[in-house]
Amino acid sequence: MQTAEKHVKESTQKAWNKRPLIISGPCSAETEEQVIETAQRLAATGKVDMLRAGIWKPRTKPGMFEGVGAKGLPWLQQAKKITGLPTTVEVATGKQVQDALTFDVDVLWIGARTTVNPFSVQEVADALRGVDVPVLIKNPINPDLELWSGAVERVARAGVKQIGLIHRGFHTYGNTEYRNAPMWHLAIEMKRRNPELPIINDPSHICGRRDILKDVSQRAIDLDFDGLMIESHIDPDKAWSDAKQQITPEVLAEMLDSIIWRKEDINSEEYHAALEKLRQQINHLDDELMQILGQRMKIAEKIGEYKRDNKITILQTNRWNEILERAFKKGDNLNLSHEFITKYFDAVHMESINHQKKVLDA
């Protein structure tokens, strides 16, 4: 391996292993000047580890700007030569993989619109076979962990050794606060299933607007995400795509400085002893909750017997509304949100219905 190639590979590996890993750059590569100036200003902050830019942009409707295409790849190559920042782009087809690798893109990522389609993921995976390049995989647009897991498995089976995850939020009907609802519990579950894979948060696509980027970024760091991918542009309001969610490299640096960077652990016996004591208390309370829930289901089964014997339907809407209203009132005094109470009692209610149905079907 030539010295220059070895240096590039080492710098990419160093960035890939860094925590937190900060990836930034424009939503779309627009011109060579824009890409290079963005890279230079990002490098000048000393806070960015990798340069991103959209070369091919899958858009919802035809006629929208869909990226400059492969002619933008030499711009990234030149930006890397000038700044030393490793580069990463989104790929959705085998041809795009080949083009990106031809121009020495260091890390590839599979976008949300591709992850949702197993055929597309498989095409990308086939093109990656035998290639030593890290690959990041965004969650699918819809909240489906099996599709996300399936994409990881397809890429892994192609022989890719370094795989990471990007949490960019999920499209949900009726969501108004975010461009894509974060649904943190799904990202947490994906992390639990794949503890060996780094997971990066993409607040730009979750927020869709720059005013709440900091809050979402902080939440991700508080949840022990391994890094952030944030879109930056030299003149965000004039960006050719997703202008509202982009910030300048200098604003990005200020935001990163304002984030409280937390550690997963510290070397302190006093801390660990105090934490263990509190965790044991939680374990005891969880055991009691499980016992109480088990008793509740036994009572639900007795109710099911009465309903069966009297030919009454399982679902009693008025009773369910009564339970929720009662829980809301008590929850307000216990500092429990209505959202949590609704989700918790929905789960308890469905389990009660399942127990009653077993009685009816017996």
N, C-alpha and C positions, 0 to 999 in steps of 0.2 A: 504494500500500500504506500502511495506517495505521501510525503510529509504533509502537504496541504490537505489531502483527503483525510488523513489521520487526525489532523487538528480539528477539521470540521466535525468528524464523528465524535471526538472527545468533547467538543463544546456542546454538541447536541445531547450527549449522554449526561453531561453535567447539568444542563438545563432540565432534562427529563427527571433527574433525581432530586432536584432542588425542592424544598418545601418552605414556604409556599411557592408554587410555580405560578408566575404571572405571565400571561399571554395577552398581547394587545396589538392593535393595528386596525386599519379601516374595515368597515363592513365589506366594501368593494374596492378593489384596485381600479382606479379610474384613469390615471395617467402615470407615466414613469416618474415625473417630477413629484407628484403627490405621494407615491409609494416611498420614494427615497427620502423626501423631507419628513414624512411621518416616522420612518425608521430612525432617522438621525435624531429627531426630537425625543423619541422614545428612549433611544440609547443614552441620550444626554441626561435623562432622569436617573439612570443607574438603578432603576427599580423593575425593569422589564426583562424577562428571560427569553422570550420568543416572540417573533413577529408573525402576526396572522394577517391574511387578506383574502377576501372572496374573489376568486377568479371566475368560477362558474356559479351563478346565482339561481337556484331553483325558485321560481316565483309562483305565487298563487294563480295569477291571471296572465294570459299572453299580452304582449305589448309593453310590459314593464321591463325595466333594465335588468338584463339577465347576465351581466358580467361581461368583461372584455374578452374572456376566453384565453386560450393558450398564449396569446401575444403578451399577456401580462406576466407570464412566468419569468422571462428574462429580467423584468423589473425587480422582482423579488430576489432573484439571483444576484443582481447588482447591489441591491440594498443590503443583502447579507455580506457581500464582499466589503462594502464600505463600513458597516457597523459591527460585523461579527455576530449579529443576532441570528440564531437558527430560525428557519421559516416553517410555517405550517399552513396548509390550505385544505379546503373541503373537496372531496372527490365523490362522485356518484356513479361513475362507470369505469369499466376496465381501461378504456382509452384515456380517461382523465388521470387514472393512476399512472399509466405509462408516461404521459406528458409531464406530470408533476415530477416523477423520478428522473426523467431526462434532464430536467433543469435543476436537479439537486435539491428539491424540497426535502427538508429534514424529517418532518412529522406530518402525517396525513390525518384528516379527521372525516368521519362519516356523519353526514348531517341528519337531522330529525326526519326529513322527508324521505331519506333513503332508508334509515333504520326501520321505518314502518313497512318496507317492502322486502320480504326475504329473497325474492329473485334478484333485486338490485344489490342487496348485501352480498349474496353469493357471487355475483359477477365481480364485485370489488375484491372479495376474498380470493377468488381464483386468480385475479391479476396480481395479488400480493404474494402468491405462493412462491417461496424461495427468495423473497426479498427481506433484507434485514432493515426494517424501518418501523419506528413506533407508530401506533395507530390509536387515535382517540375516537370514541363512539358516543355520539349524542343520544339522549333518550328519544324514543319515537314521539311524534306530535301528540298522539293519543296516549292516555295513561294506561299503558300495557307493559308490565315488567317482563312478561314472557317474550315479547318482541325484542326488548332491549337485551335480555339474557341470550336470546337466540342469535342476535347479531354478534355478541361477544364470542359465542361458541363457534360460529361460522368462521370468524377471523382467526380464532385460536387454532382451529383445525387446519387452516391454511399454513400454519407454521409460524405465525407472527408471535414473537416472544414477549414483546412489550406492548401491552394494551392498557388503555386508560379510559375512564368514563367522563362524559360531560353532561352535567345536569342543566338543561336550558328551559325547564318548565314544560307544561302540558296545555294543549288547547282544551278548554272546557266551555260548554255553552253557557252563556249568561255571565261569564267572568268579566268584570269591569275594572277591577283595581290593577290588574297586571295584563301585559300583552299575552303572557303565558303563565298560568297559575303555577306557582312553585311546587305545590303538593309535596312538601318536604318529607312526608312519611314514606313516599315512594322512593325518593333518593336514598333515604336512610335504610330502607329495606334492601335496595340494590347494593349498598355498601356492606350491609350485614351478610348478604349472600356471597359477595366477592371482596373479602377483606384484603386480599393481596393486590387489588387493582386501585391505582390512584383515582380519585374522583375530583373533578374540577367543576366549579360553579360558573355559569354564564349569566350574570345578572343583566347583561344588555338585552338578551332575548326574553328573560323573565319580565323585566320592567317595561321595556318598550319606550321608556322615557328616562331622561337623565336625572330627574330630581329625586328619584328613590333608589338610585344605584347604590349609594353608600349603605343604606339600611339593609338591602338584600345581601350585599357583600359581607357586611358585618354578621348577619344571621348565618351565612354559609361558614364563615370562619369559626363562629361560636359552635357550629355543629361539626367541627373538625374536618371540613373539606380540605383538600390538599392544594388548592390554588384557585385562581380566578382567570376567566377569559373575558376581557372587557374591550369593547370596540372604541377606537380612538381615531380622530380625523383632524387634519390641520385646520379645517374650517367646517365644523360639524353641520351648521345650518345649511350649507351648500352641498352637502354630500348627495351623491346620486341615488343612494338607497339608505333607508333606516336612519334618516338624519336626526330624529328626535332622541334616539338612544345613544348617540355617540358624543364623546367629549374630547377635548384637546389633550395631547400628551401631558401638558403642564397641569391641567385640572386632574387628570388621572393620578399624577404624582402627589398632588395635594390630598386627594381622596385616600390613596394608599397610606399616606402618613397619618391620616386621621383614624384609620381602622385600628382597633385594639387586637393585636395578634396574640392569640391564646395558644398555650401548649397543651398537648394531650396529657402530659404527666410531668412531675417534678421529683427530684431526688430529695425527699423530706420525710423522715419517719413520722414526725408530728402530723403532717398533712395526711399521710396514708392511714394513720391510726384514726384520726378524726373522721376521714371519709369512710373507712371500713365500719366504724360504729354507726354512722348514719345509714349506710347501705344495709346493714343488718336490720335496722329498724324498718327500712322499706321492705326487706324480704319477709319479715314477720307480718307486716301489714298486708303484703300481697298474698301470703298464705291465708290470712283471715278472710280477705276478699274472695279468694277461691272457694273457701269453705262456705261462705255466705251465699255465693252464686250457686254452688251445688245445692244448697238447701232451697234456694229460690226456685230452681228448676224442678225439684221434687214437688213443691207446692204447685207449680205450673202443670205438672203431670196430673195431679189430683183434680185441678180445675178442668183439664182435658177430659178426665173420666166423667165429670158431671156434664160437660158439653156433649160428649158422646152419647151418654145415656138419655139426654134430653133433646138430642138432634139439633144442637146449637152450633153456629159457625165458630170457627176458631178466632177469626179477627173480629174484635169489638172496637170499632173506631172511637166511640165516645169514651170508653175506658182508657184507650191509649192516649187520647188527648188529655184526659184527666191526670194520667201518670206524668206526662211531660210538663204540664202546668205546675203540678206539685213539685216536680224536680227543679224547675226553673226558680221557683220561690226559695227553695232551700239552698240551691246553688248560689243564688245572689248573696246569701249570708255567709257562704263558705268560699267566696271569691273564685267560683268555678264559672267559666264562660258558657253561654247558651250553646255555642258551637260544640264545645266538648260534651256537654250534657246530651245534646241531640245525638251525636255520634255514638256515645256510650250506650244510651238507652235504646238506640236503633239496634245495636249489636245484641244487647240483652233481650230485646223484644223478639228479634228473629230467632235467637236460640230458644226462647220460650215457645214460640210458634212451632219450631221443629220438634221440641219435646212433646207438645200437645198433639202434633200430627202423628207421631209415633204411636201415641195412645189410641187415636182414632183409627189408625191403620192396623192395629193389633187384632 
